[in-house]
Amino acid sequence: MVASEDQQIASMIKGVLRRQFDYILKDPYANTFNETANGSGYQDDETDMSPIVWERKYEIDSLCFPIQLAYFYWKETNDLSIFDNTFFNVVRTILKTWKVEQNHDEQSSYRFHRKNVSLIDTLPNDGKGSETAWTGMTWTRFRQVMMLVCLVITFPRICLLLLY
């Protein structure tokens, strides 16, 4: 990272993190957002859309990456200010979401259905997804390949940060 040598780059990365934190607090199940609440995007999807959300496909990596980037930003810049109340509210929101999704069938209100698309772009079972059984892992439907990488790389760092 060049952030330790270039204050403009560091400031830009910090701004990206702040925006991502804000989006996660608005809707941890959304994977893409509008710059402003203008209602663009897939507003016809059958899910809990809002004007700020472009698409609401729950992807676990959308929650992992901002935490991982915050860690790398801190390691590169030694700027602890990113770990403020907003950051910890985001971490709590992520962990709460993952806990709910450990028991997706019984606890989750997340639904997603998109009409007239292939099965990889929607969820069966009235938007709830295929039936699941308790495993202790958190449920995700979109981008499952990234899940293991995110959990192995990111989750231990979240735990360490919460201990500090």
BAFIZA-280227 format. One record per atom (N, C-alpha, C): x, y, z; residue in one letter. Coordinates in nm, 2 decimals. Layout:
@x:X	y:Y	z:Z	type:a
...
***
This chain:
@x:0.08	y:-0.12	z:0.00	type:m
@x:0.00	y:0.00	z:0.00	type:m
@x:0.09	y:0.12	z:0.00	type:m
@x:0.05	y:0.23	z:-0.06	type:v
@x:0.12	y:0.35	z:-0.07	type:v
@x:0.07	y:0.45	z:0.03	type:v
@x:-0.03	y:0.41	z:0.11	type:a
@x:-0.09	y:0.50	z:0.20	type:a
@x:0.00	y:0.56	z:0.31	type:a
@x:0.10	y:0.48	z:0.34	type:s
@x:0.19	y:0.53	z:0.44	type:s
@x:0.28	y:0.65	z:0.39	type:s
@x:0.29	y:0.65	z:0.26	type:e
@x:0.38	y:0.75	z:0.20	type:e
@x:0.30	y:0.87	z:0.13	type:e
@x:0.17	y:0.85	z:0.11	type:d
@x:0.10	y:0.95	z:0.04	type:d
@x:-0.03	y:0.98	z:0.12	type:d
@x:-0.04	y:1.10	z:0.18	type:q
@x:-0.15	y:1.14	z:0.26	type:q
@x:-0.28	y:1.14	z:0.18	type:q
@x:-0.28	y:1.18	z:0.06	type:q
@x:-0.40	y:1.19	z:-0.03	type:q
@x:-0.45	y:1.04	z:-0.05	type:q
@x:-0.37	y:0.95	z:-0.07	type:i
@x:-0.41	y:0.81	z:-0.09	type:i
@x:-0.47	y:0.76	z:0.05	type:i
@x:-0.40	y:0.79	z:0.16	type:a
@x:-0.45	y:0.75	z:0.29	type:a
@x:-0.59	y:0.81	z:0.31	type:a
@x:-0.61	y:0.93	z:0.28	type:s
@x:-0.73	y:1.00	z:0.30	type:s
@x:-0.84	y:0.94	z:0.21	type:s
@x:-0.81	y:0.91	z:0.09	type:m
@x:-0.91	y:0.85	z:0.00	type:m
@x:-0.95	y:0.71	z:0.05	type:m
@x:-0.85	y:0.63	z:0.10	type:i
@x:-0.89	y:0.50	z:0.15	type:i
@x:-0.98	y:0.51	z:0.28	type:i
@x:-0.94	y:0.60	z:0.36	type:k
@x:-1.02	y:0.63	z:0.48	type:k
@x:-1.16	y:0.67	z:0.44	type:k
@x:-1.18	y:0.75	z:0.34	type:g
@x:-1.31	y:0.79	z:0.29	type:g
@x:-1.39	y:0.67	z:0.24	type:g
@x:-1.32	y:0.59	z:0.17	type:v
@x:-1.39	y:0.46	z:0.12	type:v
@x:-1.44	y:0.38	z:0.23	type:v
@x:-1.35	y:0.36	z:0.33	type:l
@x:-1.39	y:0.29	z:0.45	type:l
@x:-1.51	y:0.35	z:0.52	type:l
@x:-1.51	y:0.48	z:0.54	type:r
@x:-1.62	y:0.55	z:0.60	type:r
@x:-1.75	y:0.53	z:0.52	type:r
@x:-1.74	y:0.53	z:0.39	type:r
@x:-1.86	y:0.51	z:0.31	type:r
@x:-1.91	y:0.37	z:0.32	type:r
@x:-1.82	y:0.27	z:0.32	type:q
@x:-1.86	y:0.13	z:0.33	type:q
@x:-1.92	y:0.11	z:0.47	type:q
@x:-1.87	y:0.16	z:0.57	type:f
@x:-1.92	y:0.15	z:0.71	type:f
@x:-2.07	y:0.20	z:0.71	type:f
@x:-2.09	y:0.32	z:0.65	type:d
@x:-2.22	y:0.38	z:0.65	type:d
@x:-2.32	y:0.29	z:0.57	type:d
@x:-2.27	y:0.23	z:0.46	type:y
@x:-2.36	y:0.14	z:0.38	type:y
@x:-2.40	y:0.02	z:0.46	type:y
@x:-2.30	y:-0.04	z:0.53	type:i
@x:-2.33	y:-0.16	z:0.61	type:i
@x:-2.43	y:-0.13	z:0.72	type:i
@x:-2.42	y:-0.02	z:0.78	type:l
@x:-2.51	y:0.02	z:0.89	type:l
@x:-2.65	y:0.05	z:0.83	type:l
@x:-2.66	y:0.09	z:0.70	type:k
@x:-2.79	y:0.11	z:0.64	type:k
@x:-2.85	y:-0.02	z:0.60	type:k
@x:-2.78	y:-0.12	z:0.55	type:d
@x:-2.83	y:-0.25	z:0.52	type:d
@x:-2.72	y:-0.35	z:0.50	type:d
@x:-2.70	y:-0.44	z:0.60	type:p
@x:-2.59	y:-0.53	z:0.59	type:p
@x:-2.62	y:-0.64	z:0.48	type:p
@x:-2.74	y:-0.65	z:0.43	type:y
@x:-2.77	y:-0.75	z:0.33	type:y
@x:-2.75	y:-0.70	z:0.19	type:y
@x:-2.73	y:-0.58	z:0.17	type:a
@x:-2.72	y:-0.52	z:0.04	type:a
@x:-2.57	y:-0.53	z:-0.01	type:a
@x:-2.55	y:-0.56	z:-0.13	type:n
@x:-2.42	y:-0.57	z:-0.19	type:n
@x:-2.37	y:-0.45	z:-0.27	type:n
@x:-2.47	y:-0.37	z:-0.31	type:t
@x:-2.44	y:-0.26	z:-0.40	type:t
@x:-2.53	y:-0.14	z:-0.36	type:t
@x:-2.47	y:-0.02	z:-0.36	type:f
@x:-2.55	y:0.10	z:-0.31	type:f
@x:-2.54	y:0.21	z:-0.42	type:f
@x:-2.64	y:0.29	z:-0.42	type:n
@x:-2.64	y:0.42	z:-0.50	type:n
@x:-2.56	y:0.52	z:-0.42	type:n
@x:-2.50	y:0.62	z:-0.49	type:e
@x:-2.43	y:0.72	z:-0.42	type:e
@x:-2.52	y:0.81	z:-0.34	type:e
@x:-2.64	y:0.83	z:-0.39	type:t
@x:-2.74	y:0.90	z:-0.31	type:t
@x:-2.87	y:0.81	z:-0.31	type:t
@x:-2.96	y:0.84	z:-0.23	type:a
@x:-3.09	y:0.77	z:-0.22	type:a
@x:-3.18	y:0.80	z:-0.34	type:a
@x:-3.14	y:0.77	z:-0.46	type:n
@x:-3.21	y:0.81	z:-0.58	type:n
@x:-3.30	y:0.70	z:-0.64	type:n
@x:-3.30	y:0.58	z:-0.58	type:g
@x:-3.39	y:0.47	z:-0.62	type:g
@x:-3.34	y:0.40	z:-0.75	type:g
@x:-3.22	y:0.42	z:-0.79	type:s
@x:-3.17	y:0.35	z:-0.91	type:s
@x:-3.14	y:0.20	z:-0.87	type:s
@x:-3.12	y:0.12	z:-0.97	type:g
@x:-3.09	y:-0.02	z:-0.95	type:g
@x:-3.20	y:-0.11	z:-0.97	type:g
@x:-3.19	y:-0.22	z:-0.90	type:y
@x:-3.29	y:-0.33	z:-0.91	type:y
@x:-3.41	y:-0.31	z:-0.81	type:y
@x:-3.48	y:-0.20	z:-0.82	type:q
@x:-3.58	y:-0.17	z:-0.73	type:q
@x:-3.71	y:-0.26	z:-0.74	type:q
@x:-3.71	y:-0.34	z:-0.85	type:d
@x:-3.82	y:-0.43	z:-0.87	type:d
@x:-3.80	y:-0.57	z:-0.81	type:d
@x:-3.68	y:-0.59	z:-0.75	type:d
@x:-3.65	y:-0.72	z:-0.69	type:d
@x:-3.75	y:-0.73	z:-0.57	type:d
@x:-3.78	y:-0.85	z:-0.54	type:e
@x:-3.87	y:-0.88	z:-0.43	type:e
@x:-3.78	y:-0.91	z:-0.30	type:e
@x:-3.75	y:-0.80	z:-0.23	type:t
@x:-3.67	y:-0.80	z:-0.11	type:t
@x:-3.70	y:-0.66	z:-0.04	type:t
@x:-3.63	y:-0.64	z:0.07	type:d
@x:-3.65	y:-0.51	z:0.14	type:d
@x:-3.56	y:-0.40	z:0.08	type:d
@x:-3.60	y:-0.35	z:-0.04	type:m
@x:-3.52	y:-0.25	z:-0.10	type:m
@x:-3.55	y:-0.11	z:-0.04	type:m
@x:-3.45	y:-0.03	z:-0.06	type:s
@x:-3.47	y:0.12	z:-0.02	type:s
@x:-3.40	y:0.20	z:-0.13	type:s
@x:-3.43	y:0.33	z:-0.14	type:p
@x:-3.37	y:0.41	z:-0.25	type:p
@x:-3.22	y:0.42	z:-0.25	type:p
@x:-3.15	y:0.39	z:-0.14	type:i
@x:-3.01	y:0.40	z:-0.13	type:i
@x:-2.95	y:0.27	z:-0.19	type:i
@x:-3.02	y:0.16	z:-0.19	type:v
@x:-2.97	y:0.03	z:-0.23	type:v
@x:-2.99	y:0.01	z:-0.38	type:v
@x:-2.88	y:-0.03	z:-0.45	type:w
@x:-2.88	y:-0.06	z:-0.59	type:w
@x:-2.93	y:-0.21	z:-0.61	type:w
@x:-2.86	y:-0.30	z:-0.53	type:e
@x:-2.89	y:-0.44	z:-0.54	type:e
@x:-2.88	y:-0.50	z:-0.40	type:e
@x:-2.97	y:-0.60	z:-0.36	type:r
@x:-2.97	y:-0.65	z:-0.23	type:r
@x:-2.95	y:-0.80	z:-0.23	type:r
@x:-2.84	y:-0.84	z:-0.30	type:k
@x:-2.80	y:-0.98	z:-0.29	type:k
@x:-2.70	y:-1.00	z:-0.18	type:k
@x:-2.74	y:-1.07	z:-0.08	type:y
@x:-2.65	y:-1.09	z:0.04	type:y
@x:-2.53	y:-1.17	z:0.00	type:y
@x:-2.41	y:-1.10	z:0.02	type:e
@x:-2.28	y:-1.17	z:-0.01	type:e
@x:-2.20	y:-1.14	z:0.11	type:e
@x:-2.15	y:-1.25	z:0.17	type:i
@x:-2.07	y:-1.24	z:0.29	type:i
@x:-1.94	y:-1.15	z:0.27	type:i
@x:-1.89	y:-1.16	z:0.15	type:d
@x:-1.76	y:-1.08	z:0.12	type:d
@x:-1.79	y:-0.93	z:0.13	type:d
@x:-1.91	y:-0.89	z:0.11	type:s
@x:-1.94	y:-0.74	z:0.12	type:s
@x:-1.93	y:-0.70	z:0.26	type:s
@x:-1.94	y:-0.79	z:0.36	type:l
@x:-1.92	y:-0.75	z:0.50	type:l
@x:-1.77	y:-0.77	z:0.54	type:l
@x:-1.71	y:-0.87	z:0.48	type:c
@x:-1.57	y:-0.90	z:0.51	type:c
@x:-1.47	y:-0.79	z:0.46	type:c
@x:-1.48	y:-0.75	z:0.34	type:f
@x:-1.38	y:-0.67	z:0.28	type:f
@x:-1.36	y:-0.54	z:0.35	type:f
@x:-1.46	y:-0.46	z:0.39	type:p
@x:-1.43	y:-0.34	z:0.46	type:p
@x:-1.35	y:-0.36	z:0.59	type:p
@x:-1.38	y:-0.47	z:0.66	type:i
@x:-1.30	y:-0.49	z:0.79	type:i
@x:-1.16	y:-0.53	z:0.75	type:i
@x:-1.14	y:-0.61	z:0.65	type:q
@x:-1.01	y:-0.64	z:0.61	type:q
@x:-0.93	y:-0.52	z:0.56	type:q
@x:-1.00	y:-0.43	z:0.48	type:l
@x:-0.93	y:-0.31	z:0.43	type:l
@x:-0.90	y:-0.22	z:0.55	type:l
@x:-0.98	y:-0.21	z:0.65	type:a
@x:-0.95	y:-0.13	z:0.77	type:a
@x:-0.83	y:-0.18	z:0.84	type:a
@x:-0.82	y:-0.31	z:0.85	type:y
@x:-0.70	y:-0.37	z:0.91	type:y
@x:-0.57	y:-0.33	z:0.83	type:y
@x:-0.58	y:-0.35	z:0.70	type:f
@x:-0.46	y:-0.32	z:0.62	type:f
@x:-0.43	y:-0.17	z:0.62	type:f
@x:-0.53	y:-0.09	z:0.62	type:y
@x:-0.51	y:0.06	z:0.63	type:y
@x:-0.44	y:0.09	z:0.76	type:y
@x:-0.48	y:0.04	z:0.87	type:w
@x:-0.42	y:0.06	z:1.00	type:w
@x:-0.28	y:0.01	z:1.00	type:w
@x:-0.25	y:-0.11	z:0.95	type:k
@x:-0.12	y:-0.17	z:0.95	type:k
@x:-0.02	y:-0.08	z:0.87	type:k
@x:-0.08	y:-0.02	z:0.76	type:e
@x:0.01	y:0.06	z:0.67	type:e
@x:0.03	y:0.20	z:0.72	type:e
@x:-0.07	y:0.26	z:0.79	type:t
@x:-0.07	y:0.40	z:0.83	type:t
@x:-0.05	y:0.42	z:0.98	type:t
@x:-0.07	y:0.32	z:1.06	type:n
@x:-0.08	y:0.33	z:1.20	type:n
@x:-0.18	y:0.43	z:1.25	type:n
@x:-0.28	y:0.46	z:1.17	type:d
@x:-0.39	y:0.55	z:1.21	type:d
@x:-0.50	y:0.47	z:1.28	type:d
@x:-0.51	y:0.49	z:1.41	type:l
@x:-0.61	y:0.42	z:1.49	type:l
@x:-0.74	y:0.48	z:1.48	type:l
@x:-0.75	y:0.60	z:1.43	type:s
@x:-0.88	y:0.68	z:1.43	type:s
@x:-0.99	y:0.61	z:1.35	type:s
@x:-0.95	y:0.52	z:1.26	type:i
@x:-1.06	y:0.44	z:1.19	type:i
@x:-1.14	y:0.35	z:1.28	type:i
@x:-1.07	y:0.31	z:1.40	type:f
@x:-1.14	y:0.22	z:1.49	type:f
@x:-1.22	y:0.30	z:1.60	type:f
@x:-1.32	y:0.37	z:1.55	type:d
@x:-1.40	y:0.45	z:1.64	type:d
@x:-1.53	y:0.38	z:1.66	type:d
@x:-1.63	y:0.45	z:1.72	type:n
@x:-1.76	y:0.40	z:1.76	type:n
@x:-1.83	y:0.34	z:1.63	type:n
@x:-1.82	y:0.41	z:1.52	type:t
@x:-1.88	y:0.37	z:1.40	type:t
@x:-1.83	y:0.23	z:1.36	type:t
@x:-1.70	y:0.22	z:1.36	type:f
@x:-1.63	y:0.09	z:1.32	type:f
@x:-1.69	y:-0.02	z:1.41	type:f
@x:-1.69	y:0.00	z:1.54	type:f
@x:-1.74	y:-0.11	z:1.63	type:f
@x:-1.89	y:-0.13	z:1.62	type:f
@x:-1.97	y:-0.03	z:1.58	type:n
@x:-2.11	y:-0.06	z:1.55	type:n
@x:-2.12	y:-0.14	z:1.42	type:n
@x:-2.03	y:-0.12	z:1.33	type:v
@x:-2.03	y:-0.20	z:1.20	type:v
@x:-2.00	y:-0.34	z:1.24	type:v
@x:-1.89	y:-0.36	z:1.32	type:v
@x:-1.85	y:-0.50	z:1.36	type:v
@x:-1.97	y:-0.57	z:1.43	type:v
@x:-2.03	y:-0.50	z:1.52	type:r
@x:-2.15	y:-0.56	z:1.59	type:r
@x:-2.26	y:-0.60	z:1.49	type:r
@x:-2.28	y:-0.51	z:1.39	type:t
@x:-2.39	y:-0.53	z:1.29	type:t
@x:-2.35	y:-0.66	z:1.21	type:t
@x:-2.23	y:-0.67	z:1.17	type:i
@x:-2.18	y:-0.78	z:1.09	type:i
@x:-2.20	y:-0.91	z:1.18	type:i
@x:-2.15	y:-0.91	z:1.30	type:l
@x:-2.16	y:-1.03	z:1.38	type:l
@x:-2.30	y:-1.07	z:1.41	type:l
@x:-2.39	y:-0.97	z:1.43	type:k
@x:-2.53	y:-1.00	z:1.45	type:k
@x:-2.59	y:-1.06	z:1.33	type:k
@x:-2.56	y:-1.01	z:1.21	type:t
@x:-2.61	y:-1.06	z:1.09	type:t
@x:-2.56	y:-1.20	z:1.07	type:t
@x:-2.43	y:-1.23	z:1.09	type:w
@x:-2.38	y:-1.36	z:1.08	type:w
@x:-2.45	y:-1.46	z:1.18	type:w
@x:-2.47	y:-1.41	z:1.30	type:k
@x:-2.54	y:-1.50	z:1.40	type:k
@x:-2.68	y:-1.54	z:1.35	type:k
@x:-2.75	y:-1.44	z:1.30	type:v
@x:-2.89	y:-1.47	z:1.25	type:v
@x:-2.88	y:-1.57	z:1.14	type:v
@x:-2.78	y:-1.55	z:1.05	type:e
@x:-2.77	y:-1.63	z:0.93	type:e
@x:-2.72	y:-1.77	z:0.96	type:e
@x:-2.67	y:-1.79	z:1.08	type:q
@x:-2.63	y:-1.93	z:1.12	type:q
@x:-2.76	y:-2.02	z:1.13	type:q
@x:-2.87	y:-1.96	z:1.15	type:n
@x:-3.00	y:-2.03	z:1.15	type:n
@x:-3.09	y:-1.96	z:1.06	type:n
@x:-3.05	y:-1.96	z:0.93	type:h
@x:-3.13	y:-1.88	z:0.83	type:h
@x:-3.27	y:-1.92	z:0.82	type:h
@x:-3.30	y:-2.05	z:0.82	type:d
@x:-3.44	y:-2.09	z:0.80	type:d
@x:-3.54	y:-2.04	z:0.91	type:d
@x:-3.49	y:-2.03	z:1.03	type:e
@x:-3.57	y:-2.00	z:1.15	type:e
@x:-3.56	y:-1.86	z:1.19	type:e
@x:-3.45	y:-1.79	z:1.17	type:q
@x:-3.43	y:-1.66	z:1.23	type:q
@x:-3.42	y:-1.54	z:1.13	type:q
@x:-3.39	y:-1.58	z:1.00	type:s
@x:-3.37	y:-1.47	z:0.91	type:s
@x:-3.49	y:-1.42	z:0.84	type:s
@x:-3.50	y:-1.29	z:0.82	type:s
@x:-3.61	y:-1.23	z:0.75	type:s
@x:-3.56	y:-1.20	z:0.60	type:s
@x:-3.44	y:-1.23	z:0.57	type:y
@x:-3.39	y:-1.20	z:0.44	type:y
@x:-3.45	y:-1.29	z:0.33	type:y
@x:-3.50	y:-1.22	z:0.23	type:r
@x:-3.56	y:-1.29	z:0.11	type:r
@x:-3.51	y:-1.21	z:-0.01	type:r
@x:-3.50	y:-1.29	z:-0.12	type:f
@x:-3.45	y:-1.22	z:-0.24	type:f
@x:-3.51	y:-1.30	z:-0.36	type:f
@x:-3.59	y:-1.23	z:-0.44	type:h
@x:-3.64	y:-1.30	z:-0.56	type:h
@x:-3.64	y:-1.19	z:-0.68	type:h
@x:-3.58	y:-1.24	z:-0.79	type:r
@x:-3.57	y:-1.16	z:-0.91	type:r
@x:-3.64	y:-1.24	z:-1.02	type:r
@x:-3.74	y:-1.17	z:-1.08	type:k
@x:-3.82	y:-1.24	z:-1.19	type:k
@x:-3.74	y:-1.25	z:-1.32	type:k
@x:-3.78	y:-1.36	z:-1.39	type:n
@x:-3.73	y:-1.38	z:-1.53	type:n
@x:-3.58	y:-1.38	z:-1.54	type:n
@x:-3.51	y:-1.45	z:-1.45	type:v
@x:-3.36	y:-1.46	z:-1.46	type:v
@x:-3.33	y:-1.61	z:-1.43	type:v
@x:-3.20	y:-1.64	z:-1.46	type:s
@x:-3.15	y:-1.77	z:-1.43	type:s
@x:-3.15	y:-1.80	z:-1.28	type:s
@x:-3.15	y:-1.92	z:-1.24	type:l
@x:-3.15	y:-1.96	z:-1.10	type:l
@x:-3.03	y:-1.91	z:-1.02	type:l
@x:-2.92	y:-1.88	z:-1.08	type:i
@x:-2.81	y:-1.82	z:-1.01	type:i
@x:-2.83	y:-1.68	z:-0.97	type:i
@x:-2.93	y:-1.61	z:-1.02	type:d
@x:-2.95	y:-1.47	z:-0.99	type:d
@x:-3.08	y:-1.45	z:-0.90	type:d
@x:-3.13	y:-1.56	z:-0.84	type:t
@x:-3.25	y:-1.55	z:-0.76	type:t
@x:-3.24	y:-1.66	z:-0.65	type:t
@x:-3.33	y:-1.65	z:-0.56	type:l
@x:-3.34	y:-1.76	z:-0.46	type:l
@x:-3.47	y:-1.84	z:-0.48	type:l
@x:-3.47	y:-1.97	z:-0.47	type:p
@x:-3.59	y:-2.05	z:-0.47	type:p
@x:-3.67	y:-2.04	z:-0.34	type:p
@x:-3.78	y:-2.11	z:-0.34	type:n
@x:-3.86	y:-2.12	z:-0.21	type:n
@x:-3.91	y:-1.98	z:-0.17	type:n
@x:-3.98	y:-1.91	z:-0.26	type:d
@x:-4.03	y:-1.78	z:-0.23	type:d
@x:-3.93	y:-1.68	z:-0.19	type:d
@x:-3.80	y:-1.69	z:-0.24	type:g
@x:-3.70	y:-1.60	z:-0.21	type:g
@x:-3.62	y:-1.63	z:-0.08	type:g
@x:-3.66	y:-1.74	z:-0.02	type:k
@x:-3.58	y:-1.77	z:0.11	type:k
@x:-3.46	y:-1.85	z:0.08	type:k
@x:-3.45	y:-1.92	z:-0.03	type:g
@x:-3.34	y:-2.01	z:-0.06	type:g
@x:-3.37	y:-2.15	z:-0.03	type:g
@x:-3.28	y:-2.24	z:-0.06	type:s
@x:-3.29	y:-2.38	z:-0.03	type:s
@x:-3.29	y:-2.40	z:0.12	type:s
@x:-3.36	y:-2.51	z:0.16	type:e
@x:-3.36	y:-2.54	z:0.30	type:e
@x:-3.22	y:-2.56	z:0.35	type:e
@x:-3.20	y:-2.53	z:0.48	type:t
@x:-3.07	y:-2.55	z:0.54	type:t
@x:-3.08	y:-2.62	z:0.67	type:t
@x:-2.97	y:-2.67	z:0.72	type:a
@x:-2.97	y:-2.73	z:0.85	type:a
@x:-2.86	y:-2.66	z:0.93	type:a
@x:-2.88	y:-2.67	z:1.06	type:w
@x:-2.78	y:-2.61	z:1.15	type:w
@x:-2.64	y:-2.67	z:1.14	type:w
@x:-2.54	y:-2.59	z:1.11	type:t
@x:-2.40	y:-2.64	z:1.11	type:t
@x:-2.31	y:-2.55	z:1.19	type:t
@x:-2.36	y:-2.44	z:1.23	type:g
@x:-2.28	y:-2.34	z:1.30	type:g
@x:-2.21	y:-2.24	z:1.21	type:g
@x:-2.21	y:-2.27	z:1.08	type:m
@x:-2.16	y:-2.17	z:0.98	type:m
@x:-2.27	y:-2.07	z:0.95	type:m
@x:-2.23	y:-1.95	z:0.91	type:t
@x:-2.33	y:-1.85	z:0.86	type:t
@x:-2.37	y:-1.88	z:0.72	type:t
@x:-2.49	y:-1.86	z:0.69	type:w
@x:-2.55	y:-1.88	z:0.56	type:w
@x:-2.52	y:-1.77	z:0.47	type:w
@x:-2.50	y:-1.80	z:0.34	type:t
@x:-2.49	y:-1.70	z:0.24	type:t
@x:-2.53	y:-1.77	z:0.11	type:t
@x:-2.58	y:-1.69	z:0.02	type:r
@x:-2.63	y:-1.75	z:-0.11	type:r
@x:-2.54	y:-1.71	z:-0.23	type:r
@x:-2.51	y:-1.59	z:-0.23	type:f
@x:-2.44	y:-1.53	z:-0.35	type:f
@x:-2.29	y:-1.53	z:-0.31	type:f
@x:-2.20	y:-1.57	z:-0.40	type:r
@x:-2.06	y:-1.57	z:-0.39	type:r
@x:-2.01	y:-1.66	z:-0.28	type:r
@x:-2.06	y:-1.78	z:-0.27	type:q
@x:-2.02	y:-1.87	z:-0.17	type:q
@x:-1.87	y:-1.90	z:-0.17	type:q
@x:-1.81	y:-1.90	z:-0.29	type:v
@x:-1.67	y:-1.93	z:-0.30	type:v
@x:-1.58	y:-1.84	z:-0.21	type:v
@x:-1.63	y:-1.71	z:-0.20	type:m
@x:-1.55	y:-1.62	z:-0.12	type:m
@x:-1.57	y:-1.64	z:0.03	type:m
@x:-1.67	y:-1.71	z:0.07	type:m
@x:-1.70	y:-1.72	z:0.21	type:m
@x:-1.59	y:-1.78	z:0.29	type:m
@x:-1.53	y:-1.89	z:0.25	type:l
@x:-1.43	y:-1.95	z:0.33	type:l
@x:-1.31	y:-1.86	z:0.34	type:l
@x:-1.27	y:-1.80	z:0.23	type:v
@x:-1.16	y:-1.71	z:0.23	type:v
@x:-1.18	y:-1.59	z:0.33	type:v
@x:-1.30	y:-1.53	z:0.33	type:c
@x:-1.33	y:-1.42	z:0.42	type:c
@x:-1.32	y:-1.47	z:0.56	type:c
@x:-1.38	y:-1.58	z:0.59	type:l
@x:-1.38	y:-1.63	z:0.73	type:l
@x:-1.25	y:-1.66	z:0.78	type:l
@x:-1.17	y:-1.72	z:0.70	type:v
@x:-1.03	y:-1.76	z:0.74	type:v
@x:-0.94	y:-1.64	z:0.76	type:v
@x:-0.95	y:-1.55	z:0.66	type:i
@x:-0.86	y:-1.43	z:0.66	type:i
@x:-0.91	y:-1.32	z:0.75	type:i
@x:-1.04	y:-1.29	z:0.75	type:t
@x:-1.10	y:-1.17	z:0.82	type:t
@x:-1.15	y:-1.20	z:0.96	type:t
@x:-1.22	y:-1.30	z:0.98	type:f
@x:-1.29	y:-1.32	z:1.11	type:f
@x:-1.19	y:-1.32	z:1.23	type:f
@x:-1.08	y:-1.39	z:1.22	type:p
@x:-0.98	y:-1.38	z:1.33	type:p
@x:-0.94	y:-1.24	z:1.37	type:p
@x:-0.93	y:-1.16	z:1.27	type:r
@x:-0.89	y:-1.02	z:1.29	type:r
@x:-1.00	y:-0.94	z:1.36	type:r
@x:-1.12	y:-0.97	z:1.32	type:i
@x:-1.24	y:-0.90	z:1.39	type:i
@x:-1.23	y:-0.94	z:1.54	type:i
@x:-1.21	y:-1.06	z:1.57	type:c
@x:-1.21	y:-1.11	z:1.71	type:c
@x:-1.09	y:-1.04	z:1.78	type:c
@x:-0.98	y:-1.03	z:1.72	type:l
@x:-0.86	y:-0.96	z:1.78	type:l
@x:-0.89	y:-0.81	z:1.81	type:l
@x:-0.96	y:-0.75	z:1.71	type:l
@x:-0.99	y:-0.61	z:1.73	type:l
@x:-1.09	y:-0.58	z:1.84	type:l
@x:-1.19	y:-0.68	z:1.85	type:l
@x:-1.28	y:-0.66	z:1.96	type:l
@x:-1.22	y:-0.68	z:2.10	type:l
@x:-1.11	y:-0.75	z:2.10	type:l
@x:-1.04	y:-0.77	z:2.23	type:l
@x:-0.97	y:-0.65	z:2.28	type:l
@x:-0.93	y:-0.56	z:2.18	type:y
@x:-0.85	y:-0.44	z:2.22	type:y
@x:-0.94	y:-0.33	z:2.28	type:y
***
